[in-house]
Amino acid sequence: MTISLQRSIAEDRPKLAWLVGNAQLVNLSGQLLGAHIAHAGLIMFWAGTTAISEALRFQPDVPFAEQGFILLSHLATLGWGIGAAGAIDTYPYFVIGMLHLAASAVLGAGGLYHVFRAPANLKDGQGRVAKFHYEWNDPKKLGFILGHHLIFLGFGALALAGKAMWWGGIYDSATHQVRVISEPTLNPVTIFSYLGGLNNGVWTPMGMASVNSLEDIIGGHLWIGAILLGGGAWHILVTPTKWAVKMLRIEADAILSYSLGGLAFMALVSCAFVGFNTTAFPVEFYGIDRTGPATSQFFLAITALVGHLWHAYRARMVSGAA
């Protein structure tokens, strides 16, 4: 199946041509990969420059939460730069910022390479790269690529747990110090009860955002990391089942709509965490009133949700016309 841009709104309305975006690359797996890598490089560049600029304007005589930081608050929550008696050392923030800048340069170079030098389609490449070429009517190959994405996400979740358990610990708002989480909660009943809104057997409308134990938070990351790794291995090794292929639309807009729907859900969940959870988002670093950050997350969720609905509509239009 080939996706045609002739049905794009940008074709019908030239003033909206900017909407085409990466749709121009939808059938060029190599160049689309290059665009993705370049986007990752831009994100890394933003993270690096923002962390360094925030570290430069850090004022030790002003409360941390009142300095309007975006990234330093997250880094401090992870235990970076927190010394004895809560003293802040900005050197780790500079190091982290510089590492992100270095990563952005590598990713940027990789993106440019895939756009200008590498084959436009990965199937024309050499070695393992050809294995990542996809066709929109090939569920097995799309599942293979999805599996690798899930494995990367799983390693990310486990990396946070590793930082808390072995690599210095994380900040505990209850004790006002960085501590190692030596006994994370592994009981599945405790962890998955949060999905039903239960916290220690008591129902709360806050659901997952009601968690008030670092042991539960790290245990949850261990569980989700294991699930993601298992799901990744499943999708790499197992051909999508017939019922799944029949139930799900498999083409570019549909897959993008699924991704944006998941992003919208995560952003909505994070609204509750940012706004009300002082274990994952300590008052010392985020302040008491988190209306601004929570509102920002909410509008990001709405933006992603609108994108989900738009691309779901596009998928139905394409499928109906195909």
N, C-alpha and C positions, 0 to 999 in steps of 0.2 A: 504494500500500500504506500502511495506517495502523497505527501501533504502538499497541497497546492496553495500558493500565496494569492492566487487570483480571487479567492473567496475572502481575502483579508479586507477588513474595513479600510486599511491604509490604501488599498488599490482603488476602492470606490471613492474615497475622500482624501485627496492628496494632502490637504492641510493636516491630516492626522497621520502622516507617513511615519512620524516618530514612534507610533505604536508598533511598527513592525519589529524593531529591536532585534533580538536574537532569532526571531522567526525566520530571518533570512538564512540562517545557518541550520535550520531544522533537519535538513537531509545531508548535512556535511559534518559527520561525526568528529573529524579532526579539528575543524575550525570551531565547532561548538565547544569542544574540550578546551581549546585555547581561550575562548571567551570566558569560560568558567574559571580557569586558572588565573586569568587577568583580573577577574572580579575578586577572587580570593586575595590577590596581591593588593588590590585597592583597600580591601578591608584590613589587611595586615598593616598597610601604610597608615591608615587612619588610627588604628590601635596604637601603633608605635609613636606617631607624632603626638597623639593626645596624651598618652601616658607620660611622655617626656615633658610636654608643656605643662601638665598638671604638677609634675614633680618640681619643675622650675618655680612655679608660683606658690608652692606649699609654704605656709606660714606657721611655724611651730607654736606661736603664741595665740593662735586663733583656733577654736574648737574644730576638729576635723570635719564634722558634719555641716559646719557653716561655711565651708569653702567652695561648695558647689562642684565637687568632683564627680566625674562619671566613672572613670576606670580605676582611680586610686582606691575608691571605696571597695571595689570588688577585690583588688589585689590585697588590701589590708584584711578583708574578711577571710581570704585564703591563707592568712598568716604571714604574708610577705611584708617586710619592713617594720614589724612590731617588735620593739626591744623591751628591756626591763622597765617595769612600771608604766608600760604603755607608750614609751618614747618611740617616735617615728623616725626611721632611718630611710631617707629617700633613695639611697644608692641602689637597692634592689629594683626600684621602679625605673631608674635609668637603664639598668641592665636589661630588664624585661622589654622596655621600649626599644632599645637598640636591637635586641634579638628579633623583634617584630619587624623593624625596618629592614634588617638583613633578609628575613624571610620574604618580605614584600618584594625585594629586589630579585630574589630567586624566582618567585612566582611570576613576577612581571616578565622576566626574561623567558620563562617557560611559556607564558601566554603568547608573547610575541613570536616565539619559535613555532608554536603550533599554528598560529595565524598565517605567518609569512614564509616559513621554510618547510615545515612538515607537510605530509600529504593532507589534502583537504578531507579525505576520508581515511579513517584508520585502517580500513581493510587493505589499503595500498601500502601500509607501513610494514616494517620488518620486525621480526621477533614477536614478543608477547603483545605488543601494542595492537596488533591486528585482532586479538581476541576480544578487544573492547569496542570493536565496531558493532553497531546495532542497526537493525531494521525495525521499523515500527510495527511490522506484522510478525515479529519473532519474539513471542513471550519469553522463551527460554533465555535468549541473550539479554533481554531487558531485566529478567530476574537475576541473571549473573551480575549485571552491573549494579542493580539494587543491593545485592548481597554485599558487594564491596563497600558501598556507602554505609550500610548498617554496621559493618565491622569497624570502620573508622569511627563512627559514633560510639560504638561500644568501648573502644580503646579510650575515647575522650572521657566517658563516664568513669571508667576504671582509673584513669589518670587522676581525677579529682579524689577518688577514694584513696589512691596510693599516696597522694600528698597529705591527706588527713591521717593515714595510718602509719606511714613509714618515712615520709620526706618532710619532716618538720612540724606536722600538725596544722590545724586551722584555728581561727579565733573563736573562742567560746564567750558569748555575751553574758552567760550566767556567772562565769568566774573572772571575766574581764582580762583574759590572758589567752595566749596561744597554747593549745594542748594537743597531744597525740590521741587519736581515737583508737584505742587498743582493742576495744570489744564492740565493734559495730553490730547493730541488730540484724540478725539473719533469719529470724523467725518469719516465715512467709505470711502467717496470719496477722502479725503486727504490721508488717509492711503493706500488704495489699488491702488491709482494712481501711487505710486512708483513702483508697479509691471510692469506697462506699461512704466516706464521711465520718468514719469511726476513729477516734483518738483515745486509746486505752479503754476501748469498749463503750465510750460515750459518743453519741452522734453530735456532729457539729456541722453547720452549713459551710464552714470554711474548707472542709475536705482535706486535701493534701496540704493546703496552706496552714492548717492548724498544727502541724508538726512543731514540737518544742524541744526536741532532743537531737543533738548532733549525732548520737549513735544511730537513731532512726534515719536521719538524712543520709549518712554515709552507707548504712545498710541498704537503703533504697537505691543508691548509685551502684552498689555492687550487684544488686538484683537486676537493675535495668541494663547494666553493662553486660551481664551474663546472657540476658534475654536477647540483646542486640547481637552479640557474637553468635549465639545459637541461631537466631533468625538469619544472620548473614550467611552462615555456613549452609543453612537449609536452602536459601535462594540460589546460592552458587552451585550446589550439587543436585538439587531436585528441580525437575521441569514443572512449571506452574500447572496446577491441576485444572481439569476441564471446567469444573464449576467456577473456579476463580476467573478463568479466561472468559467464560460466558457472562459472568456477572459484571466484570469490570471492562470499561472501554479502554483499549490499549492503543493510544496514539499520543502525539505530542501534547496537545492542549489538555487532554484528559489527565495525563501523568503530571503535568504542571499544576493542574487544579487540585490533584490529591496532595501534592507537596505544599501548596499554599493553604489548603484546608488544615493540614497538620500544623503549619506555622501559626495560623490564626488561633488554633486551639491552645498551643503552647503559650502564645502571647497573652491570651485571656487568663490562663492559669497563673502566669507570672504576675498579672495585675494584683491578684490577691496576695501573693507572696510579698511583692514589693510594698504594697500598701499596708499590710497588717502583720507580717511575720517578722519578729525581731530576733529570731534564732538564725535564720538564713540571711537576714538583712539587719545587722545590729544597729541599734540606735546611735551608737558611738560614731558610726561611719556614714549613716544615711539620715540621721535626724529623726525627730518624732513625727513631723508632718511630711509624709511621702506622697502627697497628692500629685505633685508635679511629675515625678517619675512614673507613678502608677497611671496617670492620665496619658503620658507618652506611650506607655505600653499598650494602653487601650486603643489609642488611635492607630498604632502599628497593627494591632489585631484586626481592626476594622478594615484597614487598607489591604491586609492579606486576605481577609474574608471576601472583600469585593473582588480581588483578583481571582480568588477561588471560584466565585460564582460566574465571573466573566469567562474564564477559560473552560469551566464546565459547560456553559452555554455554547462556546465555540466548538467544543468537542461534539456536542449534540448536533450542531449545524453541519460540521464536517462529516460526521457519521451518516447523517441523513442524506447528504448530497453525494456521498461516495458510492 
